[in-house]
Amino acid sequence: MSQRKHIVAGNWKMNKDYDGGRALAQAVVDQLQATDTHVIFGTPFIHLKSVSKIVSGINNVHLAAQNVHQADSGAYTGEISAAMLRSVGCDFVILGHSERRAYFGEAGQLIADKVKQALKHELGPIYCCGEELDVREAGRQEEVVKAQIESELFHLSAEEFGQVVIAYEPVWAIGTGKTASPEQAQDMHAFIRQLIQDKYGADTANATTILYGGSVKPANAKDIFSKPDVDGGLIGGASLKANDFNAIIQSF
């Protein structure tokens, strides 16, 4: 996906058993209205094959995994490879999510290696970056996000980078009761786009889709998505309710 597009991606995280996941995906698809927005289901591994069948042949609807291992294959019990994900119909994989960083220590070279592995197998990385509350309160958010992107993405060629979708997560505004304003979202998205322009040029920067991942809901989606550098959202809790997820999709 090299052109800048509107994307609404749902990250189910560790939710829904097999039947519940299948029912949720089917409900979203059944309610889906004609739209130019690209819709992505980011499901646990157990749902990938069944959801792939549900979305097969539907224009602009795609499937994403929530993680991938950095090696092609091997003795890595409990892990999953990019080739495995491709074999069940995945188009994307979420990498660098704040929960992977916080709970599993992922950062830096490991994420860079996973990005490379995804691209090798034609999986589009949905690359997550963002700052925690202490960083935001210290006014260091741009410094931290710049360091993440430089160490984890800027090893890519311009052609490779063109396959990446970026999702900005203000970690301090997710499930904390604090909220980021649409203006704060726009400011960081514009900063990220400028970083890309400085590295790869204006054409690449203007073609890069940047999503907002800070507690998007039907009530605030339209205001957030109206900002010029916000191209959609990476949706958590609201993606687990078909009505809410579809309302966000329609917010463009």
C-alpha positions in Angstrom: 0.0 0.0 0.0 2.3 2.7 -1.3 -0.3 5.5 -1.7 -1.6 7.6 1.2 -5.0 6.2 2.0 -7.6 6.5 4.8 -7.3 3.5 7.0 -9.3 2.3 10.0 -7.6 -0.6 11.6 -9.0 -2.6 14.6 -6.6 -4.1 17.1 -8.6 -6.8 19.0 -5.7 -7.4 21.3 -6.2 -10.6 23.4 -10.0 -10.6 23.1 -12.7 -12.9 21.6 -12.8 -16.7 21.5 -13.1 -18.4 18.2 -16.9 -18.1 17.8 -17.0 -14.6 19.2 -14.3 -13.4 16.8 -16.0 -14.9 13.8 -19.3 -13.3 14.8 -17.7 -9.9 15.3 -16.0 -9.9 11.9 -19.2 -11.0 10.2 -21.2 -8.3 12.0 -18.7 -5.6 10.9 -18.8 -6.8 7.3 -22.6 -7.1 7.3 -22.9 -3.4 8.4 -20.1 -2.1 6.2 -21.3 0.6 3.8 -19.6 1.6 0.6 -16.5 3.5 1.4 -13.0 4.4 0.1 -11.6 3.9 3.6 -9.5 0.8 4.0 -10.6 -1.4 6.9 -8.1 -3.7 8.7 -9.0 -6.5 11.2 -6.0 -7.0 13.5 -6.9 -10.3 15.2 -5.3 -12.8 17.5 -3.7 -15.7 15.7 -6.7 -18.1 16.2 -9.0 -15.9 14.2 -6.8 -15.2 11.1 -8.0 -18.0 8.9 -11.7 -17.7 9.7 -11.6 -13.9 9.3 -9.7 -14.2 6.1 -12.5 -16.3 4.7 -15.1 -13.6 5.8 -13.2 -10.7 4.2 -12.1 -12.5 1.1 -13.1 -10.7 -2.0 -14.4 -7.6 -0.2 -12.8 -4.5 -1.6 -10.7 -2.4 0.8 -10.9 -4.9 3.7 -7.7 -6.5 4.9 -6.3 -8.8 7.6 -3.5 -8.1 10.1 -1.7 -10.1 12.7 -0.6 -8.6 16.0 3.0 -9.8 16.0 5.6 -11.8 14.0 8.9 -13.3 14.7 12.1 -11.9 13.2 13.3 -15.2 11.8 12.1 -17.1 8.8 11.5 -20.3 10.8 13.1 -22.5 13.4 13.0 -23.6 17.0 11.1 -20.7 18.5 8.3 -22.3 20.5 5.2 -20.2 20.7 6.2 -17.8 17.9 4.8 -17.3 14.4 6.6 -16.5 11.1 5.8 -14.0 8.4 5.4 -16.9 5.9 2.8 -18.5 8.1 0.9 -15.2 8.3 0.9 -14.8 4.6 -0.3 -18.4 4.1 -3.6 -17.6 5.9 -4.2 -14.4 4.1 -2.6 -11.6 6.1 -1.8 -8.4 4.4 -0.4 -6.5 7.4 1.2 -7.0 10.8 1.1 -4.7 13.8 4.7 -4.0 15.1 6.1 -1.9 17.9 2.8 -1.6 19.7 3.1 0.1 23.1 1.9 -3.1 24.9 4.7 -5.1 23.2 7.2 -2.5 24.2 5.9 -2.3 27.8 5.2 -5.9 28.6 7.7 -7.8 26.4 10.6 -5.4 26.2 10.5 -4.9 22.4 12.4 -1.9 21.1 15.1 -0.8 18.8 16.9 -3.5 16.7 14.3 -6.2 17.5 11.5 -4.1 16.0 13.8 -3.1 13.0 14.4 -6.8 12.4 10.7 -7.6 12.5 9.9 -4.8 10.1 12.5 -6.2 7.7 11.1 -9.7 8.0 7.5 -8.5 7.4 8.6 -6.6 4.2 10.6 -9.6 3.0 7.3 -11.6 3.0 5.1 -8.8 1.6 3.4 -8.0 4.8 2.8 -4.3 5.3 4.0 -3.2 8.8 1.6 -1.1 10.8 4.4 0.4 12.9 3.5 1.9 16.2 5.4 4.7 18.0 4.6 7.0 20.9 5.4 8.4 24.3 4.4 7.7 27.9 3.0 10.3 30.3 6.3 11.2 32.0 7.8 11.9 28.6 4.8 14.1 27.5 4.9 16.0 30.8 8.6 16.7 30.4 8.0 18.0 26.9 10.2 15.3 25.3 7.6 13.6 23.1 9.1 14.7 19.8 12.6 13.6 20.9 11.4 10.1 21.9 9.2 9.5 18.8 12.1 10.7 16.6 14.5 8.2 18.3 12.0 5.4 17.9 11.5 6.1 14.2 15.1 6.7 13.4 16.3 3.4 15.0 13.4 1.2 14.0 12.4 2.4 10.5 15.1 4.6 8.9 17.3 1.6 8.0 14.7 1.0 5.2 15.1 2.1 1.6 12.6 4.6 0.2 10.9 1.8 -1.7 10.6 -0.3 1.5 9.5 2.6 3.6 6.7 3.2 1.1 5.1 -0.1 2.3 4.9 1.0 6.0 1.9 2.5 7.7 2.7 4.4 10.9 0.4 4.5 13.9 1.1 7.2 16.5 0.1 6.1 20.1 0.1 8.7 22.9 0.4 6.0 25.5 -0.5 8.5 28.2 -4.0 8.9 26.7 -4.9 5.2 26.4 -7.1 3.9 29.2 -5.8 6.5 31.7 -8.7 9.0 31.8 -6.5 11.6 30.1 -7.3 12.6 26.6 -5.2 13.9 23.7 -6.9 16.7 21.8 -7.2 16.6 18.0 -4.7 19.4 17.9 -2.1 17.4 19.8 -2.7 14.5 17.4 -2.2 16.8 14.4 1.0 18.3 15.9 2.6 14.9 16.3 1.4 13.6 12.9 2.9 16.7 11.2 6.1 16.2 13.1 6.4 12.6 12.0 5.6 13.5 8.4 8.4 16.2 8.5 10.8 13.6 9.8 10.0 11.4 6.9 10.4 14.3 4.5 13.8 15.1 5.9 14.9 11.5 5.4 13.2 10.4 2.2 11.8 13.5 0.5 8.4 15.2 0.2 6.9 12.6 -2.2 7.5 9.7 0.3 6.3 11.8 3.2 3.1 12.9 1.4 2.4 9.3 0.4 2.8 7.8 4.0 -0.3 6.9 5.8 -0.2 8.0 9.5 -2.8 6.7 11.9 -3.8 7.9 15.3 -4.0 5.3 18.1 -5.2 7.2 21.2 -8.6 6.0 22.3 -10.6 6.8 19.1 -14.3 6.4 19.6 -17.4 7.3 17.5 -17.8 10.5 19.5 -14.3 11.9 18.7 -13.3 10.2 15.4 -14.7 12.8 13.1 -12.8 15.7 14.8 -9.6 13.7 14.9 -9.8 12.4 11.3 -10.5 16.0 10.1 -6.9 17.0 10.8 -4.8 17.3 7.6 -2.0 14.9 8.7 -4.3 12.3 10.4 -5.1 9.5 7.9 -7.2 7.3 10.1 -6.9 5.3 13.3 -5.6 2.2 15.0 -8.7 1.3 17.1 -8.6 -0.7 20.3 -11.7 -1.2 22.5 -14.1 0.3 20.0 -13.1 -2.3 17.4 -14.7 -5.0 19.6 -18.2 -3.5 19.0 -19.4 -3.8 15.4 -21.6 -0.7 15.6 -18.8 1.5 17.1 -16.2 0.2 14.6 -18.5 0.9 11.7 -19.3 4.4 13.0 -15.6 5.2 13.1 -15.1 3.8 9.6 -17.9 6.2 8.4 -16.3 9.2 10.2 -14.5 10.2 7.0 
